[in-house]
Each structure stands twice: as C-alpha cells, then as structure tokens.
Amino acid sequence: MRHLSVILAGLACMLIVGCSDSAQNSSAAKGTNAVSYAAMATNDVLVAVNGTALTKGEVEELVRLDAALLYLKGAIPSPKPDPRLKLRLAKRRQGQFISKVLLLQAAGEAGVVATSNDLEQAWNDIATGYGAPGDANPRATIQSQLRGKLRALLDREVESAALIGAFIAKSAAGKVSVDEAQVEEIIKRGGELKARSRRLLEEQREKARKLHARLEKGEDFMVVAAASDTADEDESVGAWGEFTPAALDRIYPDLSKQVGKLGVGEYTEPLELEDAIHIIRLEARSGAGAESAVTLDPLRWKLQRIVLKLPILYEVGTREQIRAAALKEGRQKFQTETLLPALFKKADILRPNGDVKFAESKKED
C-alpha cells in the first residue's frame, strides 16, 4: 500500500478542490455572493475569497469525499477517517479553496468554457490517482461506488478541475513551450532509469528469496521482518493488523485467496504486489464467516508481514507522451509562479473563524 502522505500530496495535483456550490459558478466575480462579518461568524465561514465563502459544513462534506476516494483506492481501512487524518484532509481542503476560487473566477471573467476533452482529462486524473491496484477500469468503479451527495460533489469537482485546466492552458498559451533538447535528454535519461530500476528490482527479489530461506530454516518471523526495508521506519515491524477477506482485497485485489490457503503460523512465498514484495504470515484466525439477520461473525485474519519496497519501474514513453508531460509540467509551473501570484494580489481574502476544528469527543458517524 502506498504511503498515505504520498497519496495526500497527490490530491492537489488531481483536483484543486474545496469550494461551496456558489464557487462552482464560473461567472462569479469579485464581490459576488458577498457576506457580512456577522453572517460569516453565524454560518461558521472559515474563509471567503472575493465574497465566495467556504463553511465548516462544506469542508466536512469534502473530507467525506476525500476519505471515500482513499478508501476505494485501498489507502485507508475505512471510509470514516480517524480524527488526525480528518483534520489533515480538512486543512488541505481549506488551503486549496483560495486558489480554486481565484482560478474559477478568473476563468469566468475570461469567458473560458471547458470542452469534452477537458472533462475527459479531469476524469482520467481522478481515475489514475484513486484507482485501486489492478482495477482495469477505475473510473467506472469510482463512479459506480460513489452515490448520492458524494457522487454529485465529485461531479462538480471534476467540472471545476476541467474548467481550471482549460483556463490555465489558455493563459499559458504562447508563454509555455516545450524544449525539444530537453525532450531528447528525457528520452536518454529515461533509458538509463529504466535499466537501473530493473537492476534494483532483481536485487529486491533476491533479498526476498534470502529472507524466505531464513524462515524456511526456522528463524522467528519477527526477527526476519526486522531485516526488511520497513525496519527503520515502522515501530511495529512485522505486525500488520486484523482484516476481513473483503478488507484485505480492497488493499490488494485477490490477496485473500493467498491468505486463505494458510494455516495459523504459516506464511506465503514472496508476493509481488502493487508497490512492494510481501511475505505474509497468518498469526491468528477468528470468526466463523457466518452472517445472518441474527448474527454477524465475519472471518478475520490477524496478519504479520515482511515488506520489501519495489522500485518505480520506469518506462520510456513515446516522444509525444513526453512532450505532453513536459507541457503539463510547464503549465503547472506557470500557474504556481505567475498566474496565482497575480490573482492573489487583487484578491479580497477573509478568515473570520480561523482554521477548521473538529470536536475530538464526537464519534465518527
């Protein structure tokens, strides 16, 4: 499973999100939907940008969406985030709100309209960022699993991302170009990285075989786990957690089939999963797996694991793919270094109630 911090860092790249329905109106101009200080305090407004406000309730809905997407990806065990993650997501949403509203308002003033291609690109970004490992059609999965308010909210976020993408592309036209010499260097460097990544992969496979051989000789599983890559960053080296088969498959599809073959105390061969090689041991089993209207006794596995990280396997794309990626990177740099600073200078930004806070005593719904 990817480190959550890396996944969260990717949220801003896929969607610049976190605004109320009023901010979705691309024609919103400075001062539109303006609210007074008294109204802000009463409505729990956290921040207002040129009169467009973000309330605590809206942040909570956006956090629910983030958590649902992370859950579908298998990054967290439940769609109901723990208080610490909930606060991290909320702060990120609140921070992204300002940039999003400024870009949407500027797009409206410039008369920019998102095309079907812009919408398709926005959906592809979501599917790429939140697709579960091994899912052949992550977009369809996300669209089918999210329903009601969350699905409607995601649709609005995608529409906003498409409009912002179109505006940035228009603003950067003639100001951002692709250096063909740089493309050549990327192709050359890509070939070197591809070869190196495959050497690292073989080294990790060999290390996994040696660790497995130590287990076969009778060494204690937890002792061997201490020799894995996670030994210096995880206080509970070797311990993984307790999972139902369905919960395990949400993290790594079909992994329950491998674990289901184990007896208590047994372990798997080295398994190459999404981002790491795993050797998994069944420490304990509980539950009968029976479910009825009267009783719910799901099968649960208490698992231990040895983890060896897999290197990123570089593939050298086509020249056009490299040029498209370079252009996208150039536009993002233009947005950060030129476009947003200019918009911020003219913005009217108010924070009447400070950062979002959640009552720690309140139980998750």
C-alpha positions in Angstrom: 0.0 0.0 0.0 1.3 3.4 -0.9 2.3 5.7 2.0 -0.6 7.9 2.9 1.5 11.0 2.9 2.4 10.5 -0.7 -1.2 9.9 -1.7 -2.4 13.0 0.1 0.3 15.0 -1.6 -1.1 13.9 -4.9 -4.6 15.2 -4.1 -3.7 18.8 -5.0 -2.3 17.6 -8.4 -5.6 15.9 -9.4 -8.2 18.3 -8.1 -7.9 21.9 -6.8 -10.9 21.4 -4.6 -12.8 22.7 -1.7 -15.4 25.2 -2.5 -19.1 25.8 -2.0 -21.7 25.5 -4.7 -21.6 29.2 -5.2 -17.9 29.0 -6.1 -18.7 26.4 -8.8 -20.3 29.3 -10.8 -17.6 30.1 -13.3 -19.0 33.6 -13.8 -18.6 34.6 -10.1 -16.9 38.0 -10.0 -15.2 39.8 -7.2 -17.8 40.7 -4.6 -20.5 38.3 -5.8 -22.3 36.4 -3.0 -20.6 38.7 -0.5 -21.4 38.0 3.1 -21.0 40.2 6.1 -18.7 39.5 9.1 -21.8 38.8 11.2 -23.1 36.3 8.7 -19.6 34.7 8.5 -19.5 34.1 12.2 -23.0 32.7 12.3 -22.5 30.4 9.4 -19.1 29.1 10.5 -17.4 30.5 7.5 -13.8 29.6 7.5 -12.5 31.6 4.6 -14.1 33.9 2.0 -12.4 34.8 -1.3 -13.8 37.8 -3.2 -17.2 37.2 -1.4 -17.3 33.5 -2.1 -17.4 31.6 1.2 -16.3 28.2 2.5 -18.1 26.9 5.6 -17.2 24.2 8.1 -20.1 22.1 6.9 -18.8 22.2 3.3 -15.4 21.2 4.4 -16.8 18.2 6.3 -18.6 17.1 3.1 -15.4 17.5 1.1 -13.5 15.5 3.7 -16.1 12.7 3.4 -15.4 12.7 -0.4 -11.7 12.5 0.1 -12.0 9.7 2.6 -14.3 7.7 0.3 -11.9 8.0 -2.5 -8.9 7.0 -0.4 -10.9 4.0 0.9 -11.8 2.9 -2.7 -8.1 3.1 -3.5 -7.3 0.9 -0.5 -5.2 3.6 1.2 -7.2 3.6 4.4 -9.2 0.7 6.0 -12.4 2.6 6.5 -14.3 5.4 4.7 -14.6 7.0 8.1 -11.2 8.6 8.7 -9.7 8.8 12.2 -9.6 12.3 13.8 -6.0 13.0 12.8 -6.5 12.2 9.1 -9.8 14.0 9.1 -8.0 17.2 10.3 -5.2 16.8 7.7 -7.8 16.5 4.9 -9.8 19.4 6.2 -6.7 21.7 6.4 -5.7 20.7 2.9 -9.2 21.4 1.6 -9.2 24.8 3.3 -5.9 25.7 1.8 -6.8 24.7 -1.7 -10.1 26.6 -1.6 -8.5 30.0 -2.1 -6.5 29.0 -5.2 -9.6 27.2 -6.7 -11.9 30.2 -6.3 -9.4 32.6 -7.7 -8.9 30.4 -10.8 -12.6 29.8 -11.3 -13.5 33.4 -11.0 -10.7 34.4 -13.5 -11.9 31.7 -15.9 -15.4 33.1 -15.7 -14.1 36.6 -16.4 -12.1 35.4 -19.3 -15.1 33.6 -20.8 -13.4 30.2 -20.8 -15.6 27.1 -21.3 -14.4 23.5 -20.6 -14.6 21.2 -23.5 -15.4 17.5 -23.5 -11.6 16.8 -23.8 -11.0 18.9 -20.7 -13.6 16.9 -18.8 -12.2 13.6 -20.0 -8.7 14.7 -18.8 -10.1 15.6 -15.4 -11.7 12.2 -15.0 -8.6 10.5 -16.2 -6.6 12.3 -13.5 -9.1 11.1 -10.8 -9.0 7.5 -12.2 -5.2 7.5 -12.2 -4.9 8.9 -8.7 -7.6 6.9 -6.9 -7.9 3.7 -8.9 -7.4 0.6 -6.9 -4.4 -1.6 -7.8 -5.2 -4.0 -10.6 -8.5 -2.3 -11.4 -8.8 -2.3 -15.2 -11.5 0.4 -15.3 -11.0 2.6 -12.2 -13.2 5.4 -13.5 -16.2 3.1 -13.8 -15.5 1.7 -10.3 -15.3 5.1 -8.7 -18.5 6.3 -10.5 -20.4 3.2 -9.5 -19.3 3.2 -5.9 -20.0 6.8 -5.1 -23.6 7.7 -4.9 -25.9 10.4 -3.8 -24.3 13.6 -2.4 -20.8 12.3 -2.7 -21.2 11.4 -6.4 -22.8 14.8 -7.1 -20.0 16.5 -5.2 -17.3 14.6 -7.2 -19.0 15.5 -10.5 -18.9 19.2 -9.5 -15.2 18.9 -8.5 -14.4 17.3 -11.9 -16.2 20.0 -13.8 -14.3 22.7 -11.8 -11.0 20.9 -12.4 -11.8 20.7 -16.2 -12.6 24.5 -16.3 -9.4 25.4 -14.4 -7.4 23.2 -16.7 -8.8 24.9 -19.7 -8.2 28.4 -18.2 -4.6 27.5 -17.3 -4.0 26.2 -20.9 -5.4 29.4 -22.4 -3.4 31.6 -20.0 -0.2 29.8 -20.7 -0.6 29.8 -24.5 2.4 31.4 -26.1 4.2 31.6 -22.7 4.9 28.0 -22.1 6.7 25.8 -24.7 8.5 22.5 -24.9 12.2 22.5 -25.2 13.0 19.7 -27.8 16.5 19.4 -26.5 15.0 18.7 -23.1 12.8 16.0 -24.6 15.8 14.3 -26.1 17.5 14.4 -22.7 14.5 12.9 -21.0 14.4 10.1 -23.5 18.1 9.4 -22.9 17.8 9.7 -19.1 14.6 7.5 -19.2 16.5 4.7 -20.8 19.1 4.9 -18.0 16.5 4.9 -15.3 14.7 2.0 -16.9 17.8 -0.1 -16.8 18.6 0.9 -13.2 15.1 0.3 -11.9 15.2 -3.3 -13.3 18.5 -3.9 -11.6 17.0 -2.7 -8.3 14.0 -4.9 -8.8 16.2 -8.0 -9.2 18.1 -7.0 -6.1 14.9 -6.8 -4.1 13.7 -10.2 -5.4 17.0 -11.8 -4.4 16.7 -10.2 -0.9 13.2 -11.6 -0.6 14.3 -15.1 -1.5 17.1 -14.9 1.1 14.6 -13.7 3.8 12.2 -16.5 2.9 15.0 -19.0 3.1 15.7 -17.9 6.6 12.1 -18.6 7.5 12.3 -22.0 6.0 15.3 -22.7 8.3 13.1 -22.0 11.3 14.1 -18.4 12.2 11.4 -16.4 14.0 9.2 -14.4 11.6 9.5 -11.1 13.6 13.3 -11.4 13.7 13.5 -11.8 9.9 11.0 -8.9 9.5 13.4 -6.6 11.3 15.8 -7.1 8.3 13.2 -5.7 5.8 13.1 -2.2 4.4 10.4 -1.1 6.9 12.6 -1.9 9.9 13.9 1.7 10.3 10.5 3.5 9.8 7.9 1.3 11.5 7.7 0.9 15.2 5.7 -2.3 14.9 7.9 -4.0 12.4 6.3 -7.2 11.1 2.9 -6.6 12.6 0.3 -5.7 10.0 -3.2 -5.8 11.5 -6.5 -7.6 11.5 -8.5 -7.9 8.3 -11.6 -9.5 6.9 -11.1 -11.0 3.4 -13.0 -8.2 1.8 -11.0 -5.5 3.6 -7.8 -7.2 2.5 -8.9 -7.3 -1.1 -9.6 -3.6 -1.1 -5.9 -3.0 -0.3 -4.6 -5.7 -2.7 -7.1 -7.3 -5.0 -7.4 -11.1 -4.6 -4.8 -11.2 -1.8 -7.4 -13.0 0.3 -7.1 -16.0 -2.0 -3.4 -16.4 -1.0 -4.0 -15.8 2.7 -7.0 -18.1 2.7 -4.7 -21.0 1.9 -2.6 -20.5 5.0 -2.9 -22.4 8.3 -2.2 -20.5 11.5 1.5 -19.9 11.8 2.1 -20.5 8.0 3.4 -17.9 5.6 3.3 -17.2 1.9 6.0 -17.3 -0.7 7.3 -13.8 -1.6 4.4 -12.0 -3.3 5.0 -9.1 -5.7 2.1 -6.7 -5.0 1.5 -3.1 -6.2 4.4 -1.4 -4.6 6.3 -4.0 -2.6 7.2 -7.6 -2.2 5.4 -9.2 0.8 5.8 -12.3 2.8 2.6 -12.7 4.8 2.1 -14.8 7.9 -1.2 -15.8 9.4 -0.8 -15.2 13.1 -4.4 -15.9 14.1 -7.9 -16.6 12.7 -11.2 -15.6 14.3 -14.8 -15.6 13.3 -16.8 -18.3 11.5 -17.5 -16.2 8.5 -21.2 -16.8 9.1 -23.6 -13.9 8.5 -27.4 -13.8 9.0 -30.1 -11.4 10.2 -29.5 -12.5 13.7 -25.7 -12.8 13.9 -22.7 -11.4 12.2 -19.5 -13.3 12.7 -17.1 -12.4 9.9 -13.9 -14.2 9.3 -10.9 -12.2 10.4 -7.2 -12.8 9.9 -4.5 -11.3 12.2 -1.6 -10.9 9.9 2.1 -10.2 10.0 4.2 -9.3 7.1 7.7 -8.7 5.8 7.9 -5.9 3.3 10.5 -5.1 0.7 9.7 -1.9 -1.3 9.7 -2.2 -5.1 11.5 0.4 -7.1 9.5 2.5 -9.6 9.7 0.8 -12.9 10.5 3.5 -15.4 9.1 3.1 -18.9 10.3 5.5 -21.6 7.1 6.9 -23.2 6.7 8.0 -26.8 8.1 11.4 -27.9 4.5 12.8 -27.9 3.8 11.5 -24.4 7.0 13.1 -23.2 6.1 16.4 -24.9 2.6 16.3 -23.4 4.0 15.6 -19.9 6.6 18.4 -20.3 3.9 20.8 -21.4 1.7 19.9 -18.4 4.6 20.5 -16.1 5.3 23.8 -17.7 1.7 24.9 -17.3 1.7 23.9 -13.6 4.8 25.9 -13.0 3.2 28.9 -14.8 0.2 28.5 -12.6 2.2 28.5 -9.4 4.8 31.1 -10.2 3.0 33.6 -12.4 -0.8 33.2 -12.6 -1.7 32.6 -9.0 0.6 35.3 -7.6 -1.1 37.9 -9.9 -4.6 36.8 -8.8 -3.6 36.9 -5.1 -2.5 40.5 -5.4 -6.0 41.5 -6.4 -7.9 39.1 -4.1 -10.0 40.0 -1.1 -9.4 37.1 1.3 -11.0 36.9 4.8 -10.6 34.3 7.5 -13.1 35.2 10.2 -13.1 32.0 12.2 -9.6 30.6 11.7 -8.8 27.0 10.8 -11.4 24.3 10.8 -11.6 22.3 14.1 -13.4 19.1 14.9 -14.6 18.1 18.4 -12.4 15.2 19.5 -15.1 13.8 21.7 -17.5 13.5 18.8 -17.7 9.9 17.5 -17.4 9.2 13.8 -20.8 8.7 12.1 
